[in-house]
């Protein structure tokens, strides 16, 4: 019992440091679940936006749930998973609504269901005793198929409007009628019920911008109020789910509206979006925020949009590092994926940062794109060395993972050994010149399998989770569920599809190999 009180006490201490927490009594209760820990979940703008939307519904209330920092403490003390606002058992809520950001959060999804005492598979929750299990979030823009065996309803795309449609229906209909009803509405997918299989919903412009409801010091972005000056993107990068063909491209929000929604107590403001620096009035917005004495952070800086005036405002707003994405080891690779910037523009951005008095340039890149070879890695070494003469460089490198609903859908994974070989070549070439921060090739392969597979990928994820979720468990699970032959067929389909590779040779590389 003492251990349980300790778990509740920890939550209450974090609640005490929050500003903007919502409390409401209502007949329909939604447990809003995030399958990663609190400090990650509370940095999610979409999660916070849906929290506010549910509270704005007259007949509903929402309480938050996060993956515990110490899962074993819950199991050891036999403490049922509880919500943050009231510490009520999650299983007592009418709906569990999950926001899933990316593929590797599936294990957190399983853990939350398990700690709540609920069967993982949707087919085992059909006796009417269990809450409705719903999933949405950024993952649904690309490939939500692996979630199908475990959810009653998928909400695909932007959910600010759909959450109200969902609650209205769920609060007034019996489950079977509800599922049949939702299966006919674009934006909802009800596994096994037919209806539109893939439709990414678009929220009304009146719902924009998404913004923080709660500010807390216990997040990845400490005490920062997040708001989106734009949604979507006007660009066509071939690897990106949020490219201009998704939901009509970029929609901008006037600075006047953004400024009117930032609370007076918010001293740190984060401007969040897929292409914030493409906003036509971004410098004006930054200057106004900084002149008001606020610290400012900006996501998704595009090198071709940076000016000395913009970088100066970032420095005035407290930034000590400038972060840009190259997303291609060489100009040949950047051209192939339609990444619209050049070496000259990145060099110029580094010069802006040095002039502004910044301490470091952070550059994000990918390795393992199709048709990449050692000469491309050598070009990255040469170019990063050139940048390091302007400003110290930290190079973040991620293996390329092809996503559904992009022109690179169906592209093979380069292979774990090959990616590791390229990363080692990069480390050796930049030793003493730049800091190299690679992400794991093994876990990129797991992400790739889930990003490209269908429901069988989700079942493999469940098997791997039950076996401890180590890498060997994932390999065995994918093999047992027949995922690799499925992927080989997808790569072969991509090889034959003349629309998949609009700017490169039509001969696809071989299928992925571990």
C-alpha positions in Angstrom: 0.0 0.0 0.0 2.9 2.3 0.8 4.2 1.9 -2.7 0.9 2.8 -4.2 0.7 6.0 -2.2 4.2 6.8 -3.3 3.1 6.5 -7.0 0.1 8.7 -6.4 2.2 11.2 -4.5 4.6 11.5 -7.4 1.8 12.4 -9.8 0.3 14.9 -7.4 3.7 16.7 -6.9 4.0 17.1 -10.7 0.4 18.4 -10.9 1.2 21.0 -8.3 3.8 22.5 -10.6 1.4 22.8 -13.6 -0.3 25.9 -14.9 -3.6 25.5 -16.8 -4.7 22.0 -15.7 -8.4 21.5 -16.4 -10.8 19.9 -14.0 -14.4 19.2 -14.9 -17.3 16.8 -14.0 -19.2 15.5 -17.0 -21.2 12.3 -17.8 -18.8 11.1 -20.5 -15.3 10.6 -19.3 -12.3 10.2 -21.6 -8.9 8.9 -20.5 -6.5 10.7 -22.8 -3.5 8.3 -23.0 0.1 9.0 -24.2 2.3 5.9 -24.6 5.5 7.7 -23.5 6.4 9.2 -20.2 5.0 12.5 -18.9 8.0 14.7 -19.8 7.6 13.6 -23.5 3.8 13.6 -23.6 3.5 17.1 -22.2 5.7 18.4 -25.0 3.2 17.1 -27.6 1.2 20.0 -29.0 -1.4 17.7 -30.5 -2.0 15.9 -27.2 -2.6 19.1 -25.4 -4.9 20.4 -28.1 -7.2 17.4 -27.9 -7.2 17.7 -24.1 -8.6 21.2 -24.5 -11.1 20.1 -27.2 -12.6 17.4 -25.0 -13.0 19.8 -22.2 -14.8 22.2 -24.5 -17.4 19.5 -25.3 -20.4 20.2 -23.1 -21.0 16.6 -22.1 -17.4 15.3 -21.7 -14.3 15.6 -19.7 -10.7 14.4 -20.2 -8.1 13.2 -17.8 -4.5 12.4 -18.8 -2.6 9.1 -18.6 1.1 8.6 -19.3 3.5 5.7 -19.5 4.9 5.5 -16.0 8.6 6.2 -15.5 8.7 3.1 -13.3 6.4 0.5 -14.9 7.6 -2.3 -12.6 6.6 -0.3 -9.5 3.0 -0.4 -10.7 3.3 -4.2 -11.3 5.1 -4.8 -8.1 2.5 -3.0 -6.0 -0.4 -4.2 -8.1 -1.5 -0.7 -8.6 -4.1 -0.3 -11.4 -3.1 2.4 -13.9 -4.7 5.7 -12.9 -5.4 9.1 -14.4 -3.5 12.2 -13.4 -6.3 14.7 -12.6 -8.3 12.5 -10.2 -6.1 9.4 -9.8 -9.1 7.3 -10.9 -8.6 3.8 -12.4 -8.3 4.1 -16.2 -10.5 1.1 -16.7 -13.4 3.0 -15.2 -13.5 5.6 -18.1 -15.9 5.3 -21.0 -13.2 5.8 -23.6 -9.4 5.4 -23.7 -8.1 7.8 -26.5 -4.5 7.2 -27.4 -2.3 9.7 -29.2 0.5 7.7 -30.9 3.3 9.7 -32.4 5.5 7.1 -34.1 5.9 3.4 -34.5 8.1 2.5 -31.6 5.5 3.8 -29.1 3.5 0.6 -29.8 5.2 -1.0 -26.8 4.1 1.8 -24.6 0.6 1.4 -26.0 0.6 -2.3 -24.9 2.0 -1.4 -21.5 -0.8 1.1 -20.8 -3.5 -1.4 -21.7 -1.9 -4.1 -19.7 -1.5 -1.9 -16.6 -5.1 -0.8 -16.9 -6.1 -4.5 -16.8 -7.5 -4.6 -20.3 -7.0 -7.3 -23.0 -4.7 -6.1 -25.7 -6.6 -7.5 -28.6 -9.8 -5.7 -29.6 -11.6 -9.1 -30.3 -11.1 -9.9 -26.6 -12.9 -6.7 -25.4 -16.2 -7.2 -27.2 -18.4 -8.2 -24.3 -19.4 -4.7 -23.5 -17.5 -4.5 -20.1 -14.5 -2.6 -21.4 -14.0 1.0 -22.4 -14.0 2.0 -26.0 -10.3 2.0 -27.2 -9.5 4.7 -29.8 -6.2 5.7 -31.3 -5.1 8.8 -33.3 -2.1 11.0 -33.5 0.8 11.7 -35.9 1.2 8.0 -36.8 -2.2 8.0 -38.5 -0.8 10.3 -41.2 1.4 7.5 -42.5 0.6 4.0 -41.5 -1.8 3.2 -38.6 -2.3 -0.4 -39.9 -0.3 -2.0 -37.1 -2.8 -0.6 -34.5 -5.7 -2.3 -36.1 -5.8 -5.5 -34.1 -5.9 -3.6 -30.8 -8.3 -0.7 -31.3 -12.0 -0.3 -31.7 -11.6 2.9 -33.7 -8.8 4.7 -35.5 -9.1 8.5 -35.9 -6.9 9.5 -38.9 -5.4 12.8 -39.4 -6.3 16.1 -37.7 -8.7 15.4 -34.9 -9.9 18.7 -33.5 -13.3 18.3 -35.3 -13.5 14.5 -35.3 -13.1 14.3 -31.5 -16.4 16.1 -31.1 -18.1 13.8 -33.7 -16.7 10.8 -31.9 -17.9 11.9 -28.4 -21.4 12.9 -29.6 -21.8 9.4 -31.1 -20.2 7.4 -28.3 -22.2 9.1 -25.6 -25.5 8.3 -27.3 -25.2 5.0 -29.1 -24.6 1.3 -28.2 -21.2 0.0 -29.1 -22.2 -2.1 -32.2 -24.3 0.7 -33.7 -21.6 3.2 -32.9 -18.9 1.2 -34.7 -21.2 0.8 -37.8 -21.9 4.5 -37.7 -18.3 5.6 -37.5 -17.2 3.2 -40.2 -19.2 5.3 -42.7 -17.6 8.7 -41.7 -14.4 9.8 -43.5 -11.6 10.2 -41.0 -12.6 7.2 -38.9 -11.5 3.6 -39.6 -13.2 0.8 -37.8 -11.3 -2.5 -38.3 -13.4 -5.2 -39.9 -16.3 -2.8 -40.6 -15.5 -1.6 -44.1 -15.9 2.0 -44.9 -13.2 4.5 -46.0 -9.9 2.7 -45.2 -7.6 5.7 -45.5 -8.7 9.3 -45.2 -6.6 11.9 -43.4 -9.0 14.4 -41.9 -8.4 18.1 -42.1 -9.5 20.4 -39.2 -11.4 23.6 -39.9 -9.3 26.7 -40.1 -11.3 28.1 -37.2 -9.7 25.4 -34.9 -6.2 26.7 -35.6 -3.8 27.2 -34.1 -3.1 24.3 -31.8 -1.5 25.5 -28.6 -0.5 24.4 -25.1 -3.2 24.2 -22.4 -0.8 23.3 -19.6 2.7 24.7 -18.9 5.0 22.7 -16.7 8.7 22.7 -15.9 8.8 18.9 -16.1 9.0 18.5 -19.9 11.5 18.1 -22.7 10.7 21.8 -23.4 10.8 23.2 -19.9 8.0 25.7 -19.0 7.5 26.5 -22.7 4.2 27.5 -24.2 3.8 25.9 -27.6 1.8 27.3 -30.5 1.7 26.7 -34.2 2.0 29.7 -36.5 1.4 27.4 -39.5 0.1 23.9 -40.1 1.3 21.6 -42.9 4.0 22.3 -45.4 4.3 23.8 -48.8 7.3 21.7 -49.8 7.4 18.3 -51.6 10.3 16.4 -49.9 9.8 12.8 -51.1 10.5 11.2 -47.7 8.1 13.4 -45.6 4.6 12.5 -44.5 3.7 16.2 -44.0 4.6 17.2 -47.6 2.4 19.6 -49.5 0.1 16.9 -50.9 -1.0 16.1 -47.3 -4.1 18.0 -46.2 -3.8 20.8 -48.8 -0.3 22.1 -48.0 0.5 24.8 -45.5 -2.0 27.0 -43.7 -0.7 30.0 -41.9 -2.1 31.8 -38.9 -1.8 35.6 -38.7 0.7 36.8 -36.0 -2.0 38.9 -34.4 -4.0 35.8 -33.6 -1.0 34.0 -32.4 0.0 36.8 -30.0 -3.5 37.1 -28.7 -3.5 33.4 -27.6 -0.2 33.5 -25.7 -0.9 33.9 -21.9 0.8 36.7 -20.1 2.5 34.3 -17.7 4.2 32.4 -20.6 7.8 33.7 -20.6 9.1 31.0 -23.0 7.3 30.4 -26.3 7.9 27.7 -28.8 6.7 28.1 -32.4 6.0 24.6 -33.7 5.1 23.3 -37.1 6.4 21.5 -40.2 7.8 24.6 -41.8 7.7 27.5 -39.4 10.3 29.6 -41.2 8.2 29.4 -44.4 5.7 31.7 -42.6 5.7 35.0 -44.6 5.7 37.1 -41.4 8.0 35.0 -39.2 10.6 37.7 -38.5 7.9 40.2 -37.5 6.4 37.6 -35.1 9.8 36.7 -33.6 10.7 40.4 -33.1 7.4 41.1 -31.3 7.8 38.2 -29.0 11.4 39.0 -28.1 10.6 42.7 -27.7 8.1 41.7 -25.1 10.9 40.1 -23.1 10.1 36.4 -24.0 12.5 33.6 -24.8 11.6 32.0 -28.1 12.3 28.7 -29.8 11.5 27.6 -33.3 11.1 24.2 -34.8 11.9 23.2 -38.4 14.3 25.9 -39.4 14.9 25.7 -43.2 18.4 26.8 -44.3 17.1 28.4 -47.5 14.7 30.7 -45.5 17.2 31.9 -42.9 18.4 35.5 -43.0 20.6 37.4 -40.6 17.6 39.3 -39.3 15.8 36.1 -38.5 18.8 34.5 -36.8 19.5 37.6 -34.8 15.9 37.5 -33.4 16.5 33.9 -32.4 19.7 34.9 -30.6 17.9 37.7 -28.9 15.2 35.2 -27.8 17.8 33.1 -26.0 19.0 30.6 -28.6 22.6 29.6 -28.3 22.6 27.0 -31.1 21.2 27.1 -34.6 19.6 23.8 -35.8 19.1 23.0 -39.5 18.3 19.9 -41.4 20.3 18.8 -44.5 18.5 15.5 -45.0 20.9 14.0 -47.6 24.5 13.1 -47.3 25.3 14.8 -50.6 23.8 17.3 -53.0 23.0 14.4 -55.2 21.0 12.8 -52.4 19.2 16.1 -51.5 18.3 16.6 -55.1 16.9 13.0 -55.3 14.5 13.6 -52.4 13.6 17.1 -53.6 15.1 18.8 -50.6 15.2 22.4 -51.7 18.5 23.7 -50.4 22.1 23.8 -51.3 25.5 23.6 -49.6 25.8 27.4 -50.1 22.6 28.1 -48.2 23.7 25.9 -45.3 27.1 27.6 -45.2 25.4 31.0 -45.2 23.2 29.8 -42.3 26.3 28.9 -40.3 27.7 32.4 -41.0 24.5 34.0 -39.8 24.8 32.0 -36.6 28.4 33.0 -36.0 27.6 36.6 -36.6 24.7 36.4 -34.2 27.0 35.1 -31.5 25.8 31.5 -31.4 28.0 28.8 -30.0 27.1 25.7 -32.2 25.5 24.6 -35.4 23.4 21.5 -35.2 22.8 19.7 -38.5 20.4 16.8 -38.9 21.0 14.3 -41.7 20.0 10.9 -42.9 22.1 8.0 -44.2 20.9 5.0 -46.1 18.9 6.6 -48.8 18.4 4.5 -51.9 21.3 4.8 -54.4 23.6 6.3 -51.7 27.2 5.1 -51.7 30.5 5.8 -50.0 31.1 8.8 -52.2 28.1 10.5 -50.7 29.3 9.8 -47.2 32.7 11.3 -48.1 31.0 14.4 -49.4 29.2 14.7 -46.1 32.5 14.4 -44.3 34.1 17.1 -46.5 31.1 19.5 -46.2 30.8 19.0 -42.4 34.5 19.8 -42.0 33.9 23.0 -44.0 31.1 24.0 -41.7 33.2 23.2 -38.6 35.6 26.0 -39.7 32.8 28.5 -39.3 31.2 27.2 -36.1 31.5 24.0 -34.0 29.2 21.4 -35.5 27.1 18.6 -33.9 25.9 16.3 -36.6 22.8 14.3 -35.8 22.4 11.3 -38.1 19.4 9.0 -38.5 19.1 5.9 -40.8 16.5 6.5 -43.5 13.1 4.9 -42.8 10.6 4.9 -45.7 7.1 6.0 -44.7 3.7 5.1 -46.2 1.9 7.8 -48.2 5.1 9.4 -49.5 6.8 9.1 -52.9 9.5 6.9 -51.2 6.8 4.5 -49.8 8.1 0.9 -50.5 11.8 1.9 -50.6 13.9 -0.8 -48.9 15.9 -0.3 -45.7 19.6 -0.1 -46.5 20.4 -2.9 -44.0 21.7 -2.7 -40.5 25.3 -3.7 -41.3 25.5 -1.3 -44.2 24.1 1.6 -42.2 26.5 0.9 -39.4 29.4 0.8 -41.9 28.5 4.2 -43.2 28.1 5.6 -39.7 31.5 4.3 -38.8 33.0 5.8 -42.0 31.4 9.1 -41.0 32.7 8.9 -37.4 36.2 8.2 -38.5 36.2 10.9 -41.1 35.0 13.6 -38.7 36.9 12.5 -35.6 38.3 15.7 -34.0 36.4 17.9 -36.4 32.7 17.5 -35.5 30.6 15.7 -32.9 28.6 12.8 -34.6 25.4 11.8 -32.8 23.9 8.8 -34.6 20.7 7.0 -33.8 20.5 3.2 -33.7 20.5 1.3 -37.0 18.8 -1.7 -35.3 15.9 0.3 -34.0 15.6 2.2 -37.3 15.1 -1.2 -38.9 12.4 -2.1 -36.3 10.7 1.3 -37.1 11.0 0.6 -40.8 9.3 -2.8 -40.4 6.4 -1.3 -38.5 6.2 1.7 -40.9 5.8 -0.5 -43.9 3.9 -3.5 -42.6 0.1 -4.0 -42.1 -1.8 -5.4 -39.1 0.6 -8.4 -38.9 3.3 -5.9 -38.0 1.3 -4.9 -35.0 0.8 -8.5 -33.9 4.6 -9.0 -34.2 5.0 -5.9 -32.0 2.8 -7.5 -29.4 4.8 -10.7 -29.5 8.1 -8.8 -29.2 6.7 -6.8 -26.2 5.6 -10.0 -24.5 9.1 -11.4 -25.0 10.8 -8.4 -23.4 11.0 -6.1 -26.4 14.7 -6.7 -27.0 16.0 -6.6 -30.5 16.2 -10.3 -30.9 12.6 -10.6 -29.8 11.6 -8.2 -32.6 13.5 -10.2 -35.2 11.9 -13.4 -34.1 8.5 -11.9 -34.0 8.7 -10.3 -37.5 9.9 -13.7 -38.8 7.1 -15.6 -37.1 4.4 -13.3 -38.4 5.6 -13.4 -42.0 6.5 -9.7 -42.1 9.7 -9.9 -44.2 8.1 -11.7 -47.2 5.3 -9.1 -47.1 7.9 -6.3 -47.2 9.8 -8.0 -50.1 6.5 -7.9 -52.1 6.1 -4.1 -51.2 9.6 -3.3 -52.4 9.0 -5.3 -55.6 5.8 -3.3 -56.2 7.7 -0.1 -55.7 10.3 -1.3 -58.2 7.6 -1.7 -60.8 5.7 1.6 -60.0 6.8 4.4 -62.3 5.4 7.1 -60.0 7.4 6.1 -56.9 10.7 7.6 -58.0 9.9 10.7 -60.1 13.5 12.1 -60.0 15.7 9.0 -59.9 16.4 5.9 -62.0 13.5 3.5 -62.2 15.6 0.5 -61.1 15.0 0.0 -57.4 17.7 -1.3 -55.0 17.4 -4.8 -53.5 15.1 -5.5 -50.6 16.2 -4.7 -47.1 18.6 -7.0 -45.4 19.4 -7.1 -41.7 
